[in-house]
Amino acid sequence: MPFQALNRLTHTQAVFLMLAVTLMWSIAGVVSRQLESAARFEVTFWRSAFTALSLLVILPIWRQADRSQGLLDETRSGSALRGWLKRHWGLIPESAAFWISGVCWSVMFTAFMLALTFTSVANVLIIMSIGPLLTALVARIFIGQRLAVRTWLAILAAGAGIAYMYGSQFVQALTHPEIDTGGLLLGSLTALCVPIAGAINWTVVQRGQTHGEKIDLVPSVLLGAVISSLLTLPLALPFAATASDVAWLAMLGLVQLAIPCALSVVCARVLKAPEVSLLALLEVIFGILLAWVWANEVPGDEVLRGGSLVIGALVINELLGWRSRAGTPRIQTVDQQPQ
């Protein structure tokens, strides 16, 4: 069974699988540019709804494969309903960290698609790329993790790159009134919610794991998709999407979120956190290139220069920390790891 094979990945296989994951993640921008009439919140609703529907089907099959290999804790606790939800979808409503993680995922799902409706794909992806640095800051503040000097320098360099990128665009807008500075500002602030929520999510999961609590991220993704779709449904009505729009958004829900998010969790069982962060940066490069080639959304020189500084700072930070990877925790574990 393919799901069982995923639990036996080598390090090299996990790296290549993570590359495929980032490529799937990166299609959101170019696909959003193919939509005909779907409104802003409707786009978010359909993508989140189809993600939830996909995971409702995928998760029971996935968990059955894990169960057959003894990777899941079959201990029953609480009511019959709780036991049923946990067995089929890994939903554990008694866990505060699980709910916080789900809320964070819902913020990420909603903010990302909304940001794409306000500003360019390149702006959104570069803002999102600072997630690892924000995670380091949040972990430093709330769980007391030390930050290496290289990480502080990377934060300063990335901040300088973003300041240059947006400062140049606003200066350019002074001589080109047709540039929508309102959309640029609102889109950027909305996009910033994604790495902030991601940083909180990872910090909560890491803290829970250090206290012996196992938090499976894929069920948290399902919870986040459900919350996102429920919150955006009233704002999405009345629906204006064409059949073509719904088909594109269904593909995003399955191919750009449900499948890669599940696969990324498998990769995170094998790869260390810095490796996952480094490989995930390819989403920025893939996403900008796809939007450039297939949607004719050409990034400006200021975006390329500022974005290069941001990405360069992140890459150098991870590469310099390569020697310390042995003591770095994995992002995701399962209840029982095979020996």
C-alpha positions in Angstrom: 0.0 0.0 0.0 1.4 3.4 -0.9 0.6 4.9 2.5 2.6 2.1 4.2 5.6 2.8 1.9 5.5 6.5 2.9 6.3 5.4 6.5 9.5 3.8 5.4 11.1 6.8 3.6 14.8 7.2 3.5 16.3 10.7 4.0 17.0 11.1 0.3 13.4 10.0 -0.6 12.1 12.5 2.0 14.1 15.3 0.4 12.7 14.6 -3.1 9.2 14.2 -1.7 9.5 17.6 0.0 10.6 19.1 -3.3 7.4 17.7 -4.9 5.4 19.2 -2.0 6.8 22.7 -2.5 6.0 22.5 -6.2 2.4 21.6 -5.3 2.2 24.4 -2.8 3.5 26.9 -5.3 0.6 26.5 -7.8 -1.9 28.6 -5.8 -0.8 31.9 -7.2 -0.9 31.0 -10.9 -4.2 29.1 -10.4 -5.8 32.0 -8.7 -5.1 34.1 -11.8 -7.1 31.7 -13.9 -10.4 32.4 -12.0 -13.1 34.2 -13.9 -15.7 35.5 -11.4 -15.2 34.0 -8.0 -15.2 36.8 -5.4 -12.5 37.3 -2.7 -14.1 35.3 0.2 -15.6 32.8 -2.2 -12.2 31.8 -3.4 -11.1 31.1 0.2 -14.3 29.3 1.0 -14.2 26.8 -1.9 -10.5 26.1 -1.5 -10.9 25.4 2.3 -14.1 23.4 1.8 -12.5 21.1 -0.8 -9.4 20.7 1.4 -11.7 19.6 4.3 -13.6 17.2 2.0 -10.3 15.7 0.6 -8.9 15.1 4.1 -12.1 13.6 5.3 -11.5 10.9 2.7 -7.7 10.7 2.9 -7.2 10.6 6.6 -9.1 7.4 7.5 -7.2 5.5 4.8 -3.9 7.0 5.9 -4.5 6.2 9.6 -5.5 2.7 8.8 -2.1 2.2 7.1 -0.4 3.7 10.2 -2.5 1.5 12.4 -1.5 -1.7 10.6 2.1 -0.9 11.3 1.6 -0.1 15.0 2.3 3.6 14.6 -0.9 4.9 16.3 -1.8 4.8 19.9 -5.1 2.8 20.1 -5.8 3.8 23.7 -9.4 4.8 24.1 -10.4 7.7 26.3 -13.5 9.8 26.8 -16.8 9.3 25.1 -17.6 7.0 22.2 -17.9 10.0 19.9 -14.4 11.2 20.9 -13.0 7.7 20.3 -14.6 7.5 16.9 -13.3 11.0 15.8 -9.8 10.0 17.0 -9.8 6.6 15.4 -10.8 7.8 11.9 -9.5 11.4 11.7 -7.1 11.8 14.6 -9.3 14.5 16.1 -8.6 15.0 19.8 -11.0 17.7 21.1 -9.6 17.4 24.6 -6.3 18.9 23.5 -5.9 22.7 23.8 -2.8 22.6 21.6 -4.8 20.7 18.9 -7.4 23.5 18.8 -4.8 26.3 18.8 -3.0 24.5 15.9 -6.3 24.2 14.0 -7.1 27.9 14.5 -3.6 28.8 13.2 -4.1 26.7 10.1 -7.4 28.4 9.5 -5.8 31.8 9.7 -3.1 30.6 7.2 -5.6 29.2 4.7 -7.8 32.3 4.8 -5.1 35.0 4.9 -3.1 33.5 2.0 -5.9 33.4 -0.5 -7.2 36.8 0.5 -3.7 38.3 0.2 -3.5 36.9 -3.4 -6.6 38.9 -4.3 -5.0 42.2 -3.1 -1.4 42.1 -4.4 1.0 40.1 -6.5 2.1 36.5 -6.0 5.7 37.6 -5.5 4.8 40.0 -2.7 2.7 37.4 -0.9 5.3 34.6 -1.2 8.2 36.7 -0.1 6.3 38.0 3.0 5.4 34.3 3.8 9.1 33.2 3.5 10.0 35.0 6.7 8.1 32.3 8.6 11.2 30.5 9.9 12.6 33.7 11.4 9.3 34.7 13.0 9.1 31.2 14.4 12.5 31.6 16.0 11.4 34.9 17.5 8.2 33.5 18.9 10.0 30.5 20.3 12.5 32.8 21.9 9.8 34.9 23.5 7.4 32.2 24.7 9.4 29.1 25.3 12.8 30.6 25.9 14.8 29.1 23.0 18.1 30.8 22.4 18.7 32.6 19.1 22.1 32.2 17.5 23.8 35.4 16.4 23.5 34.2 12.8 19.7 34.1 13.2 19.6 37.7 14.6 21.6 38.8 11.6 19.3 36.9 9.2 16.3 38.6 10.8 17.9 42.1 10.3 18.9 41.2 6.7 15.4 39.9 5.8 13.8 43.0 7.4 16.0 45.2 5.3 15.1 43.3 2.2 11.4 43.6 2.8 11.7 47.3 3.7 13.6 47.9 0.5 11.0 45.9 -1.6 8.0 47.7 -0.2 9.7 51.1 0.1 10.7 51.0 -3.5 7.1 50.1 -4.6 5.6 52.9 -2.6 8.1 55.4 -3.9 7.3 54.2 -7.5 3.6 54.7 -6.8 4.2 58.4 -6.2 5.1 58.9 -9.8 2.7 56.3 -11.1 -0.8 57.0 -9.7 -2.3 53.9 -11.4 -0.4 51.7 -8.9 -2.8 50.5 -6.2 -0.9 51.2 -3.0 -4.0 50.4 -0.9 -4.1 46.9 -2.3 -0.3 46.5 -1.9 -0.5 47.5 1.8 -3.6 45.5 2.6 -2.4 42.5 0.8 1.0 42.6 2.5 -0.5 43.0 6.0 -2.9 40.1 5.2 0.0 38.0 3.9 1.9 38.7 7.1 -0.8 36.9 9.1 0.4 33.6 7.4 3.9 33.5 8.9 2.7 34.8 12.2 0.1 32.1 12.5 2.7 29.6 11.3 5.1 30.7 14.0 2.5 30.3 16.7 1.5 26.9 15.3 5.0 25.5 15.3 5.8 26.9 18.7 2.6 25.4 20.2 3.3 22.0 18.6 7.0 22.1 19.7 6.1 23.0 23.3 3.4 20.3 23.4 5.8 17.7 22.2 8.5 18.7 24.8 5.8 18.1 27.4 5.0 14.6 26.1 1.9 15.6 24.1 1.7 14.1 20.6 0.0 16.5 18.2 -0.6 15.1 14.7 -0.5 18.0 12.3 -2.6 16.5 9.5 -5.9 16.3 11.6 -5.0 19.9 12.7 -5.0 20.8 9.0 -8.5 19.3 8.6 -9.7 21.3 11.6 -8.2 24.5 10.1 -9.9 23.9 6.8 -13.3 23.3 8.4 -12.9 26.5 10.5 -11.8 28.5 7.5 -14.7 27.3 5.3 -17.3 28.0 8.0 -16.0 31.5 8.8 -15.8 32.5 5.1 -19.1 31.0 4.0 -21.4 33.9 5.1 -19.0 36.4 3.5 -18.9 34.3 0.2 -22.6 34.4 -0.4 -24.1 34.9 -2.9 -21.9 32.6 -4.9 -20.6 34.1 -8.2 -18.0 31.4 -9.2 -18.4 29.7 -12.6 -18.1 25.9 -12.9 -14.6 26.5 -14.2 -13.7 28.5 -11.1 -15.1 25.8 -8.8 -13.1 23.2 -10.6 -9.9 25.2 -10.3 -10.5 25.7 -6.6 -11.4 22.0 -6.1 -8.0 21.2 -7.6 -6.3 23.7 -5.2 -8.1 22.1 -2.2 -6.9 18.6 -3.2 -3.6 19.1 -5.0 -2.3 22.3 -3.4 -3.3 21.8 0.2 -4.7 18.4 1.3 -2.2 16.1 -0.5 1.0 18.2 0.1 0.2 19.1 3.7 -0.2 15.4 4.4 3.0 14.5 2.6 4.9 17.3 4.3 4.0 15.7 7.7 5.5 12.4 6.5 8.7 14.3 5.4 8.9 16.0 8.7 9.0 12.6 10.4 12.3 12.0 8.6 13.8 15.5 8.1 15.0 17.9 10.8 13.2 21.2 11.2 15.9 23.3 9.5 15.9 21.0 6.5 12.2 21.3 6.1 12.4 25.1 6.4 15.2 25.3 3.8 13.4 23.1 1.3 10.1 24.9 1.8 11.7 28.1 0.6 11.6 26.7 -2.9 7.8 27.4 -2.8 8.7 31.1 -3.2 10.9 30.5 -6.3 8.5 28.0 -7.9 5.5 30.2 -7.2 7.0 33.4 -8.6 8.3 31.5 -11.7 4.9 29.9 -12.4 3.0 33.2 -12.1 5.6 34.8 -14.3 5.5 32.2 -17.1 1.8 31.1 -17.0 0.0 34.2 -15.7 2.4 36.9 -17.2 2.8 38.4 -13.7 6.3 39.8 -14.0 7.9 40.8 -10.7 9.5 44.2 -10.6 13.2 44.8 -10.1 12.6 46.0 -6.5 10.8 42.8 -5.7 13.6 40.6 -7.2 16.3 42.6 -5.3 14.5 42.8 -2.0 13.2 39.2 -2.3 16.7 37.9 -3.1 18.0 39.5 0.1 15.3 37.9 2.1 15.7 34.4 0.6 19.5 34.8 0.7 19.4 35.6 4.4 17.2 32.6 5.1 19.4 30.2 3.1 22.6 31.4 4.7 21.1 31.2 8.2 20.1 27.5 7.6 23.4 26.6 6.0 25.5 28.1 8.8 23.4 26.1 11.3 24.0 22.8 9.5 26.4 21.5 12.2 23.8 22.0 14.9 21.1 19.9 13.1 21.9 16.8 15.2 20.2 18.3 18.2 17.4 19.9 16.3 13.9 18.4 16.8 11.8 17.1 14.0 8.7 19.1 13.3 6.4 16.1 13.5 6.4 12.7 15.3 3.9 9.9 15.6 2.7 8.3 18.7 5.2 5.4 18.3 8.2 5.5 16.0 9.2 2.2 14.5 12.5 0.9 15.7 
